[in-house]
């Protein structure tokens, strides 16, 4: 049971006074933001279940199954490495020239990089494709900033309950195989209204922004590490510590779980936020990391003893269900970023600061987690090493609350 959250001064989310009436969602703008979210989720959802098999097929591991996770981690981290170097500059640029030119650049990058990825026949080609996508794809940051532009404190939780719609479509369709004047730029406002100006970088490094950044970073580290290990764990032979599942079954699991997570967030997130507050939701999500991690070795132990039967599938279902509470941490973080920004004209830059640090965590997460997983599979090494790694990150996230 989630405890009632009464502390309005929590560092996680400084909530302003709540007006009696909630502002209606601006659907003429909001539906376009939902569409703009879809390509990013669709591209990442398409790649995830097939990366382990793709790495085997191109021959970079020379038949060594224990190295699949290592190369999968490098491939996924290459996107975030490039993303880290550019995301702040794209976000800051959007505060000055508007969101539309930047989001159009992001959409073009996704198209070009996906075509390049599909045509690549070497591991280097795959990495270069992901680097191009990471360097020129600030779409996630831009959509968050645009959402902050068109909402206020009363309707933003409701808006984030709809974000899973493109996520559900992207993660369910992906694994199974326009510029518009209604988008509001940060400089637009009512005629005659004096608009605030973007603040310099140093003025944005407040204690609130740094605190939100720390919380977001630890969760990003855990999430990307978990997401990179999950399909590799499913694909790894049972005798080496995995479940020996094939790509279609892995894709089906990821697709179904994505739909369930999205439906839950769509139907319940706004109500949970109104009832318990962001910090209670965040604490519950972070705490779910421990049972999520423990279910990895439990599922493998059952598979070794009884084969892939009802007990193993129950562990898989429970683990993917627990991930729902983990997913709910991220809209809480987005609300926190908006609350921490010193003024509305600096939303893009503030978001960019947070995204840079989170992107660093997302470089470290896949590469380190997948490499530790591969290392733990080798003979003579502690098979629980990867699980110690994840549990340590979970405790680190809880320590920052």
Order of alpha helices (4+ residues) and beta strands (2+ residues): alpha-alpha-alpha-alpha-alpha-alpha-alpha-alpha-alpha-alpha-alpha-alpha-alpha-alpha-alpha
